[in-house]
Amino acid sequence: MKLLVANRGEIAVRVIRTAREFEIPTVAVYSTADAASLAVQLADEAVCIGPPPANQSYLRMANVIAAGEITGCTHVHPGYGFLAENASFARACADSGLVFVGPSPEVMERMGDKVQAKQAAREAGLPVLEGSDGAVSGLAEAIAAAEKAGFPVLLKAAAGGGGRGMRRVESSAELPAAFDIAQREAIAAFGDGGLYVERLLEGARHVEVQVLADGLGGVLVAGDRECSIQRRHQKLLEEAPAQHLPDATRTAMHGACARAARAWGYKSAGTFEFLVDARGDFFFLELNARLQVEHPVTELVSGLDLVAEQLRVAQGQVLSRTGVVAPNGHAIEVRINAEDPSLEFRPSAGRLREFRMPGGPGVRLDTFCAPGVSIPPNYDSLLAKLCVWGLDRARAVARLRGALAEADVQGVPTTLPLFRDIVRESSFIEGRYTTAYLVERGGELPSLDTGAV
């Protein structure tokens, strides 16, 4: 086996480290902006695939596949983002004799279309929110579906997620303007203006379940995660396991995900995402057919290496274990982004004058950064994932508080001040918060020093 890592930043570094542990040769791809990156330094070989813009490098399928071909790779790990959930890329890999480390293109296509995914969920017995049966044909059908579901509702892009092409609508009078904006956003983000309507669940929590499947009948439920602290529908802080989740709800979620994974013939790592209401009822949102950014917290409480399991499956092997993993302790992850919380999380680029991260027992850091590294403006703003583990949640929170106090980043504004504030707030300390957390507390922190210079 020889592995092409078709990504950049901290996820490329993370995949390469697991591959090295198992003595699997690796090849990194990089744009000219990333020529001196840590992933390039750690990989056995590296191939430049284009200039800084992602659509001329990391998203250029032909360039990525050519890099694998000329270096004799047998497998491709896509990480997350970029081409990770692109069924056409998975097919192109297969056509070139490269094994894609992930689910089949057919499953990726079905799960990538949110309308098809909801239909598949219904067929597999997963509960879904009321709304349109599929993508609406136009404004009139959207209004009818919204009035039937009951306001408020969400207009959502059928072809993708991450908050793009999503609009909250309070009444029929608001729908025409919201429909136009959501459709334009969906076209810009996904090249597809299809929208569907979904009832908005107020005061809900975002809980997800990590699943692994080997395509040979083996399914592993590696636990659940709480992901409710978000900005613009993008996660900022995650923890495992989810807190204050009724035992009956947790058991039902885990069982439903395992049954669905088998019914869909799923293979590799995947994450079922749900909204959970105050009563403990849960509703399927989507299946992310890839490794998740927040996978380290699951690794910390399960003892698993999810990338290693992916590589086993990609080589036709069975999973190292099956069933449901009982969590050991509690883990929390914060995403240190090059963003300014006081300016609506505006992303920034620049050179890191200082990048000091904590260590010690129960602390894990996934990053590609160091003092002097330049953060280009072309890519995601994620600099590092700071994770902590404790015997219980109270100890994990205390450890996170200490780790955040020790961390120091200078040169670009970051989300560190936001997290230092959050870990001292009672709602977080008690583990009782919803997806409305940042909105309710006020997401902007104008009085805090963001570390910008």
FIRODREN-155005 format. One record per residue (C-alpha): y, x, z; residue number from 1; chain; residue in one letter. Coordinates in Angstrom, 3 decimals. Each point is the difference from the previous one (the first is absolute). Layout:
N
REC        c2        c1        c3  seq  mol  type
REC         Y         X         Z  NUM    A     A
...
***
This chain:
453
REC        c2        c1        c3  seq  mol  type
REC     0.000     0.000     0.000    1    A     M
REC     3.519     1.166    -0.842    2    A     K
REC     2.868    -2.242     1.033    3    A     L
REC     3.289    -0.696    -1.774    4    A     L
REC     2.598    -1.281     2.490    5    A     V
REC     2.199    -2.302    -2.046    6    A     A
REC     2.890    -0.305     2.424    7    A     N
REC     2.623     1.962     1.943    8    A     R
REC     1.504     0.385     3.477    9    A     G
REC    -1.867    -0.552     3.221   10    A     E
REC    -2.872    -2.014    -1.507   11    A     I
REC    -0.811     2.795    -2.464   12    A     A
REC    -0.076     2.466     2.891   13    A     V
REC    -2.164    -2.319     2.072   14    A     R
REC    -2.601    -0.485    -2.783   15    A     V
REC    -0.122     3.740    -0.750   16    A     I
REC    -0.657     0.807     3.667   17    A     R
REC    -3.049    -2.257     0.166   18    A     T
REC    -1.290     1.373    -3.307   19    A     A
REC     0.356     3.571     1.299   20    A     R
REC    -1.950    -0.904     3.141   21    A     E
REC    -2.922    -1.025    -2.222   22    A     F
REC     0.497     3.008    -2.309   23    A     E
REC     0.988    -2.191    -2.938   24    A     I
REC     2.280     1.877    -2.446   25    A     P
REC     3.332    -1.757    -0.591   26    A     T
REC     2.620    -0.133    -2.723   27    A     V
REC     3.540    -1.167     0.785   28    A     A
REC     2.341    -1.487    -2.574   29    A     V
REC     3.724     0.426     0.416   30    A     Y
REC     3.346    -0.661    -1.622   31    A     S
REC     2.507     2.807    -0.371   32    A     T
REC     1.754    -1.378     3.114   33    A     A
REC    -3.171     0.656     2.017   34    A     D
REC    -0.930     3.434    -1.331   35    A     A
REC     0.268     1.596     3.469   36    A     A
REC    -1.551    -2.913     1.879   37    A     S
REC    -2.592     0.360     2.743   38    A     L
REC    -2.612    -1.835    -2.076   39    A     A
REC     0.410     2.559    -2.785   40    A     V
REC    -0.374     2.812     2.514   41    A     Q
REC    -3.137    -1.456     1.606   42    A     L
REC    -1.884    -1.029    -3.143   43    A     A
REC    -2.351     2.423    -1.737   44    A     D
REC     1.827    -0.622    -3.279   45    A     E
REC     3.153    -1.823    -1.047   46    A     A
REC     1.257    -1.422    -3.291   47    A     V
REC     3.569    -0.984    -0.870   48    A     C
REC     0.031    -3.442    -1.607   49    A     I
REC     3.686    -0.499    -0.785   50    A     G
REC     3.607    -0.171     1.158   51    A     P
REC     1.141    -1.685     3.264   52    A     P
REC     0.241    -3.665    -1.123   53    A     P
REC    -3.263    -1.679     1.022   54    A     A
REC    -0.329    -1.794    -3.330   55    A     N
REC    -0.061     3.397    -1.693   56    A     Q
REC    -2.460     1.628     2.414   57    A     S
REC    -1.977    -1.771     2.746   58    A     Y
REC    -0.093    -3.292    -1.915   59    A     L
REC    -0.849     1.621    -3.355   60    A     R
REC    -3.709    -0.784    -0.167   61    A     M
REC    -0.734     2.259    -2.960   62    A     A
REC     1.542     3.000     1.766   63    A     N
REC    -1.906    -0.613     3.219   64    A     V
REC    -3.338    -0.434    -1.760   65    A     I
REC     0.619     3.057    -2.187   66    A     A
REC     0.513     2.035     3.178   67    A     A
REC    -3.427    -1.099     1.191   68    A     G
REC    -1.641     0.726    -3.323   69    A     E
REC     1.372     3.497    -0.490   70    A     I
REC    -0.967     1.060     3.530   71    A     T
REC    -3.513    -1.451    -0.136   72    A     G
REC     0.435    -2.663     2.658   73    A     C
REC    -2.693    -2.610     0.540   74    A     T
REC     1.874    -2.422     2.278   75    A     H
REC     3.571    -1.293     0.459   76    A     V
REC     1.476    -1.111     3.334   77    A     H
REC     3.181    -2.046    -0.632   78    A     P
REC     1.313    -0.132     3.586   79    A     G
REC     2.320    -3.001     0.317   80    A     Y
REC     2.930    -1.072    -2.115   81    A     G
REC     0.499     1.263    -3.557   82    A     F
REC    -3.297    -0.676    -1.849   83    A     L
REC    -2.166    -0.848     3.021   84    A     A
REC    -0.404    -3.696    -0.873   85    A     E
REC     0.337     0.311    -3.757   86    A     N
REC    -3.159    -1.372    -1.626   87    A     A
REC     0.971     1.502    -3.359   88    A     S
REC     0.114     3.443     1.621   89    A     F
REC    -3.429    -0.512     1.573   90    A     A
REC    -1.392    -0.963    -3.398   91    A     R
REC     1.686     2.960    -1.689   92    A     A
REC    -1.571     2.308     2.586   93    A     C
REC    -3.436    -1.426    -0.752   94    A     A
REC     0.567     0.342    -3.748   95    A     D
REC     0.768     3.690     0.579   96    A     S
REC    -3.087     0.547     2.125   97    A     G
REC     1.883     0.069     3.309   98    A     L
REC    -1.167    -2.026     3.004   99    A     V
REC     2.831    -2.020     1.533  100    A     F
REC    -0.129     0.090     3.808  101    A     V
REC     0.580    -3.676     0.649  102    A     G
REC    -1.220    -3.480    -0.886  103    A     P
REC    -0.954    -1.135    -3.488  104    A     S
REC     2.754    -0.792    -2.532  105    A     P
REC    -1.146    -3.624    -0.060  106    A     E
REC     0.465    -0.405     3.751  107    A     V
REC     3.345     1.817    -0.147  108    A     M
REC     1.237    -2.358    -2.717  109    A     E
REC    -1.034    -3.078     1.917  110    A     R
REC     1.496     1.195     3.268  111    A     M
REC     3.146     1.315    -1.695  112    A     G
REC     0.808    -3.473    -1.295  113    A     D
REC     1.032    -1.816     3.169  114    A     K
REC    -0.847    -3.397    -1.469  115    A     V
REC    -3.517     1.080    -0.946  116    A     Q
REC    -0.377     1.694     3.378  117    A     A
REC     0.836    -3.223     1.844  118    A     K
REC    -2.490    -1.922    -2.130  119    A     Q
REC    -2.674     2.604     0.709  120    A     A
REC     0.825    -0.266     3.700  121    A     A
REC    -0.445    -3.774    -0.067  122    A     R
REC    -3.356     0.397    -1.745  123    A     E
REC    -1.092     2.537     2.636  124    A     A
REC     0.971    -2.338     2.835  125    A     G
REC     3.161     1.813     1.113  126    A     L
REC     2.830    -2.317     1.167  127    A     P
REC     3.170     0.124    -2.136  128    A     V
REC     3.480    -1.463     0.419  129    A     L
REC     1.019    -3.193    -1.771  130    A     E
REC     1.956     0.349    -3.224  131    A     G
REC    -0.432    -0.072    -3.749  132    A     S
REC    -3.541     0.281    -1.358  133    A     D
REC     1.076     2.894    -2.171  134    A     G
REC     3.029     1.377    -1.786  135    A     A
REC     2.430    -2.833    -0.664  136    A     V
REC     0.972    -0.824    -3.566  137    A     S
REC     3.674    -0.286     0.815  138    A     G
REC     2.656    -1.171     2.430  139    A     L
REC    -1.081    -3.647     0.034  140    A     A
REC    -3.551     0.877     1.002  141    A     E
REC     1.307     2.404     2.634  142    A     A
REC     2.131    -2.750     1.548  143    A     I
REC    -2.940    -2.424     0.028  144    A     A
REC    -2.302     2.561     1.626  145    A     A
REC     2.632     0.928     2.601  146    A     A
REC     0.659    -3.599     0.955  147    A     E
REC    -3.739    -0.620     0.361  148    A     K
REC    -0.524     3.132     2.158  149    A     A
REC     3.112    -0.671     2.076  150    A     G
REC     3.072     2.184     0.432  151    A     F
REC     0.668     2.802     0.666  152    A     P
REC    -2.085     1.642    -2.710  153    A     V
REC    -0.275     3.376    -1.660  154    A     L
REC     0.219     0.643    -3.705  155    A     L
REC    -2.289     2.956    -0.679  156    A     K
REC    -0.770     2.143    -3.019  157    A     A
REC    -3.488    -0.665    -1.353  158    A     A
REC    -0.432     3.531    -1.349  159    A     A
REC     0.825     2.071     3.086  160    A     G
REC     1.179     0.211     3.579  161    A     G
REC     1.999     2.181     2.342  162    A     G
REC     2.822    -2.534     0.256  163    A     G
REC     1.093     0.373    -3.617  164    A     R
REC     0.492    -3.296    -1.780  165    A     G
REC    -0.076    -1.819     3.340  166    A     M
REC     2.582    -2.533     1.155  167    A     R
REC     0.200    -2.309     3.021  168    A     R
REC     1.078    -3.532    -0.903  169    A     V
REC     1.163    -2.582     2.528  170    A     E
REC     0.478    -3.053    -2.246  171    A     S
REC    -0.374    -1.357    -3.516  172    A     S
REC     3.710     0.637    -0.576  173    A     A
REC    -0.536     3.753     0.541  174    A     E
REC    -2.962     0.278    -2.334  175    A     L
REC     1.716     0.394    -3.410  176    A     P
REC     2.012     3.079     0.996  177    A     A
REC    -2.880     1.518     1.997  178    A     A
REC    -2.424    -0.609    -2.862  179    A     F
REC     2.240     1.811    -2.465  180    A     D
REC     0.485     3.015     2.305  181    A     I
REC    -3.691     0.255     0.932  182    A     A
REC    -1.079    -0.222    -3.620  183    A     Q
REC     2.390     2.749    -1.088  184    A     R
REC    -1.166     2.229     2.856  185    A     E
REC    -3.659    -0.627    -0.874  186    A     A
REC     0.590     0.919    -3.638  187    A     I
REC     1.855     3.174     0.989  188    A     A
REC    -2.678     1.070     2.518  189    A     A
REC    -3.206    -1.107    -1.698  190    A     F
REC     0.863    -0.935    -3.585  191    A     G
REC    -1.144    -3.547     0.761  192    A     D
REC     2.265    -2.846     1.095  193    A     G
REC    -2.775    -2.268     1.267  194    A     G
REC     0.776    -1.588     3.390  195    A     L
REC    -1.911    -2.132     2.434  196    A     Y
REC     1.050    -2.067     3.012  197    A     V
REC    -1.324     0.499     3.517  198    A     E
REC     0.825    -1.700     3.291  199    A     R
REC     1.985     2.316     2.274  200    A     L
REC    -1.700     0.470     3.339  201    A     L
REC     2.765     0.393     2.595  202    A     E
REC    -0.525     2.292     2.987  203    A     G
REC    -3.154     1.516    -1.463  204    A     A
REC    -1.569     3.391     0.500  205    A     R
REC    -1.278     2.279    -2.749  206    A     H
REC    -3.541     1.086     0.835  207    A     V
REC    -2.376     1.807    -2.346  208    A     E
REC    -3.676     0.901     0.009  209    A     V
REC    -1.335     3.322    -1.326  210    A     Q
REC    -3.207    -0.310    -1.995  211    A     V
REC    -2.229     2.549    -1.728  212    A     L
REC    -2.826    -0.900    -2.378  213    A     A
REC    -2.420     2.176    -1.933  214    A     D
REC    -0.941    -2.416    -2.777  215    A     G
REC    -3.624     0.319     1.117  216    A     L
REC     0.107    -2.779     2.569  217    A     G
REC     1.570     1.973     2.828  218    A     G
REC     3.264    -1.313     1.497  219    A     V
REC     1.915     1.511     2.903  220    A     L
REC     2.812    -1.805     1.811  221    A     V
REC     1.980     2.865     1.521  222    A     A
REC     2.258    -2.210     2.126  223    A     G
REC     3.385    -1.672    -0.211  224    A     D
REC     3.641     1.093     0.103  225    A     R
REC     3.301    -1.572     1.051  226    A     E
REC     2.651     0.522    -2.702  227    A     C
REC     2.748    -2.469     0.939  228    A     S
REC     2.938     2.411     0.365  229    A     I
REC     1.345     0.084    -3.537  230    A     Q
REC     3.198     0.342    -1.995  231    A     R
REC     0.285    -1.816    -3.325  232    A     R
REC    -3.694    -0.871     0.287  233    A     H
REC    -0.854     3.725     0.194  234    A     Q
REC    -1.831     1.198     3.110  235    A     K
REC     1.661     2.442     2.400  236    A     L
REC    -2.315     0.104     3.021  237    A     L
REC    -3.700    -0.790     0.255  238    A     E
REC    -2.491    -0.003     2.836  239    A     E
REC    -3.720    -0.441     0.489  240    A     A
REC    -1.489    -2.154     1.230  241    A     P
REC     2.289    -3.035    -0.347  242    A     A
REC     1.208    -1.209     3.408  243    A     Q
REC    -0.257    -3.482     1.532  244    A     H
REC    -2.419    -1.136    -2.695  245    A     L
REC    -2.443    -2.600     1.346  246    A     P
REC    -3.595     1.238    -0.018  247    A     D
REC    -1.062    -2.991    -2.090  248    A     A
REC     2.686     0.769    -2.582  249    A     T
REC    -0.951     3.674    -0.198  250    A     R
REC    -3.697    -0.795    -0.388  251    A     T
REC     0.695    -2.623    -2.661  252    A     A
REC     2.305     2.318    -1.964  253    A     M
REC    -2.468     2.887     0.036  254    A     H
REC    -2.882    -2.224    -1.056  255    A     G
REC     1.979    -1.668    -2.782  256    A     A
REC     1.077     3.369    -1.412  257    A     C
REC    -3.555     1.364    -0.011  258    A     A
REC    -1.284    -3.102    -1.795  259    A     R
REC     2.788     0.139    -2.575  260    A     A
REC    -0.555     3.713    -0.681  261    A     A
REC    -3.670    -0.689    -0.708  262    A     R
REC     0.762    -3.066    -2.118  263    A     A
REC     2.464     1.953    -2.132  264    A     W
REC    -2.272     3.017    -0.416  265    A     G
REC     2.690     2.148     1.560  266    A     Y
REC    -0.330     3.783     0.052  267    A     K
REC     1.989     2.703     1.872  268    A     S
REC     2.820    -0.622     2.507  269    A     A
REC     1.953    -3.248     0.031  270    A     G
REC     2.329    -1.839     2.361  271    A     T
REC     0.091    -3.762     0.495  272    A     F
REC     3.493    -1.096     1.048  273    A     E
REC     0.654    -3.173     1.993  274    A     F
REC     2.737    -1.966     1.694  275    A     L
REC    -0.960    -1.203     3.482  276    A     V
REC     1.871    -2.865     1.651  277    A     D
REC     0.671    -0.618     3.689  278    A     A
REC    -3.239    -1.982     0.385  279    A     R
REC    -2.108     2.819    -1.409  280    A     G
REC    -0.628    -1.644    -3.370  281    A     D
REC    -0.057     2.557    -2.818  282    A     F
REC     0.818    -0.263    -3.696  283    A     F
REC    -0.908     2.401    -2.804  284    A     F
REC     2.893     1.764    -1.727  285    A     L
REC    -1.598     2.619    -2.229  286    A     E
REC    -2.572     2.742    -0.296  287    A     L
REC     1.381     3.494    -0.508  288    A     N
REC    -2.663     1.650    -2.141  289    A     A
REC     0.683     3.557     1.156  290    A     R
REC     0.574     2.184     3.027  291    A     L
REC     2.949    -1.167     2.109  292    A     Q
REC     2.936     2.077     1.245  293    A     V
REC    -0.902    -1.013     3.541  294    A     E
REC    -3.668     1.024    -0.176  295    A     H
REC     0.432     2.804     2.625  296    A     P
REC     0.226    -2.468     2.891  297    A     V
REC    -3.364    -1.439    -0.993  298    A     T
REC    -1.436     3.512    -0.199  299    A     E
REC     1.317     0.831     3.465  300    A     L
REC    -1.664    -2.982     1.688  301    A     V
REC    -3.187    -0.055    -2.093  302    A     S
REC    -0.834     3.697    -0.321  303    A     G
REC    -0.444    -0.499    -3.755  304    A     L
REC     1.422     2.054    -2.855  305    A     D
REC     0.787    -2.728    -2.532  306    A     L
REC     0.576     2.461    -2.831  307    A     V
REC    -3.383     1.600     0.666  308    A     A
REC    -1.604    -3.449    -0.184  309    A     E
REC     1.772    -0.645    -3.311  310    A     Q
REC    -1.336     3.277    -1.387  311    A     L
REC    -3.540    -0.839     1.154  312    A     R
REC     0.126    -3.340    -1.781  313    A     V
REC     1.482     1.546    -3.151  314    A     A
REC    -3.029     2.322    -0.150  315    A     Q
REC    -2.395    -2.943     0.171  316    A     G
REC    -0.891     0.468     3.668  317    A     Q
REC    -0.198    -2.641     2.701  318    A     V
REC     2.594    -0.232     2.756  319    A     L
REC    -0.562     2.125     3.096  320    A     S
REC    -0.268    -3.220     2.000  321    A     R
REC     0.283    -3.772    -0.453  322    A     T
REC     0.860    -3.009     2.133  323    A     G
REC     3.114    -0.328     2.164  324    A     V
REC     1.619     2.956     1.773  325    A     V
REC     1.067    -0.581     3.613  326    A     A
REC     3.361     1.754     0.560  327    A     P
REC     0.306     2.872     2.434  328    A     N
REC     3.452    -0.030     1.579  329    A     G
REC     3.218    -0.839    -1.797  330    A     H
REC     1.981     1.695    -2.781  331    A     A
REC     3.542    -0.467    -1.321  332    A     I
REC     1.597     1.347    -3.185  333    A     E
REC     3.686     0.193    -0.896  334    A     V
REC     1.184     0.770    -3.503  335    A     R
REC     2.701     2.646     0.048  336    A     I
REC     1.950    -0.862    -3.137  337    A     N
REC     3.045     1.660    -1.511  338    A     A
REC     1.982    -3.206     0.511  339    A     E
REC     3.089    -0.965     1.949  340    A     D
REC    -0.721    -3.005     2.280  341    A     P
REC     3.744    -0.476     0.576  342    A     S
REC     0.540    -0.536    -3.742  343    A     L
REC    -2.753    -2.543    -0.671  344    A     E
REC    -2.603     2.759    -0.300  345    A     F
REC     1.668     1.637    -2.968  346    A     R
REC    -2.226     2.870    -1.221  347    A     P
REC     1.350     3.536    -0.153  348    A     S
REC    -0.857     3.300    -1.650  349    A     A
REC     0.868     3.578     0.961  350    A     G
REC    -1.283     3.218     1.528  351    A     R
REC    -1.593    -0.013     3.454  352    A     L
REC     1.899     2.462     2.184  353    A     R
REC    -2.242    -0.773     2.962  354    A     E
REC    -3.388    -1.689     0.174  355    A     F
REC    -1.494     0.281     3.463  356    A     R
REC    -2.915    -2.279     0.813  357    A     M
REC    -1.876    -0.517     3.275  358    A     P
REC    -3.537     1.037     0.870  359    A     G
REC    -2.331    -0.100     2.943  360    A     G
REC    -2.958    -2.191     0.993  361    A     P
REC    -0.273    -3.267    -1.895  362    A     G
REC     2.684     0.815    -2.574  363    A     V
REC    -0.641     0.038    -3.754  364    A     R
REC     2.491     0.802    -2.734  365    A     L
REC    -0.535    -0.683    -3.711  366    A     D
REC     2.786     1.633    -2.020  367    A     T
REC     0.912     2.315    -2.848  368    A     F
REC     3.305     1.083     1.542  369    A     C
REC     1.312     3.186     1.629  370    A     A
REC     3.456     1.533     0.549  371    A     P
REC     1.571     0.842    -3.354  372    A     G
REC    -1.987    -2.549    -2.015  373    A     V
REC     2.077    -2.029    -2.466  374    A     S
REC    -0.497    -3.769    -0.023  375    A     I
REC     0.503    -1.203    -3.591  376    A     P
REC     1.577    -3.382    -0.751  377    A     P
REC    -2.747    -1.010    -2.419  378    A     N
REC    -2.743    -1.183     2.361  379    A     Y
REC    -0.830    -1.999     3.113  380    A     D
REC     2.039     0.928     3.068  381    A     S
REC    -2.991     0.684     2.280  382    A     L
REC     0.275     3.450     1.620  383    A     L
REC    -2.704    -0.197     2.646  384    A     A
REC    -2.286    -2.273     1.948  385    A     K
REC     0.115     0.721     3.727  386    A     L
REC    -3.060    -1.431     1.735  387    A     C
REC    -1.045    -0.051     3.628  388    A     V
REC    -3.198    -1.006     1.820  389    A     W
REC    -0.506    -1.055     3.593  390    A     G
REC    -2.811    -1.385     2.136  391    A     L
REC     1.899    -3.297     0.022  392    A     D
REC     3.173    -1.367    -1.574  393    A     R
REC     2.248     0.836     2.953  394    A     A
REC    -0.993     3.667    -0.233  395    A     R
REC     0.426    -0.006    -3.760  396    A     A
REC     3.526    -1.420     0.330  397    A     V
REC     0.901     2.608     2.629  398    A     A
REC    -1.390     2.759    -2.217  399    A     R
REC     1.958    -1.321    -2.985  400    A     L
REC     3.184    -0.065     2.055  401    A     R
REC    -0.465     3.654     0.893  402    A     G
REC    -0.908     0.999    -3.546  403    A     A
REC     3.083    -1.682    -1.435  404    A     L
REC     2.210     1.768     2.530  405    A     A
REC    -1.443     3.327    -1.121  406    A     E
REC     0.401    -0.622    -3.744  407    A     A
REC     3.087     1.286    -1.802  408    A     D
REC     0.898    -0.309    -3.683  409    A     V
REC     3.299     1.270    -1.373  410    A     Q
REC     1.303    -0.117    -3.546  411    A     G
REC    -0.658    -3.656    -0.853  412    A     V
REC     0.309    -3.190     2.077  413    A     P
REC    -3.327    -1.330     1.266  414    A     T
REC    -1.567    -2.952     1.768  415    A     T
REC    -0.584     2.061     3.180  416    A     L
REC     2.949    -1.557     1.925  417    A     P
REC    -1.321    -3.484    -0.742  418    A     L
REC    -3.406     0.811     1.459  419    A     F
REC     1.503     1.667     3.085  420    A     R
REC     1.794    -3.278     0.612  421    A     D
REC    -2.999    -2.244    -0.717  422    A     I
REC    -2.394     1.763     2.402  423    A     V
REC     2.293    -0.886     2.919  424    A     R
REC     0.365    -3.694    -0.818  425    A     E
REC    -1.956    -2.475     2.095  426    A     S
REC    -1.399    -2.019    -2.921  427    A     S
REC    -1.561     3.129    -1.456  428    A     F
REC    -1.202     1.364     3.337  429    A     I
REC    -1.729    -3.339     0.641  430    A     E
REC    -1.405    -0.035    -3.546  431    A     G
REC     1.445    -3.444    -0.671  432    A     R
REC     1.897     0.038    -3.273  433    A     Y
REC    -0.153    -1.638    -3.427  434    A     T
REC     1.075     0.809    -3.555  435    A     T
REC     3.478    -1.212     0.979  436    A     A
REC     0.373     2.814     2.533  437    A     Y
REC     2.599     2.129    -1.822  438    A     L
REC     2.006    -3.014    -1.133  439    A     V
REC     0.094    -1.447     3.513  440    A     E
REC     0.981     3.289     1.653  441    A     R
REC     2.403     0.996    -2.768  442    A     G
REC    -1.412     2.550    -2.398  443    A     G
REC     3.172     2.098    -0.180  444    A     E
REC     0.777     2.659     2.570  445    A     L
REC     3.644     0.942    -0.654  446    A     P
REC     0.437     1.640     3.379  447    A     S
REC    -2.876     2.447    -0.354  448    A     L
REC     0.017     3.504    -1.395  449    A     D
REC    -2.393    -0.071    -2.968  450    A     T
REC    -0.251     3.739    -0.287  451    A     G
REC     2.060     0.161    -3.195  452    A     A
REC     2.174     3.075    -0.474  453    A     V
***
